[in-house]
């Protein structure tokens, strides 16, 4: 893997965690 690909994968995994967190926050409110 070159560094750029690794950086993109890292961003995507962070986004996935953010989405998971946002969903858990939503479920907590409703």
Steps between C-alpha positions, in 0.01 A plus 500: 500500500625844421453777752217669315290183490569445868391856581178454304426174680564670832258781412236248395534303823473822702186591304356157574561551871342846482190355334477228763534763773238726339257210473548404864442863598178509296373177652573636845291811436194320364 
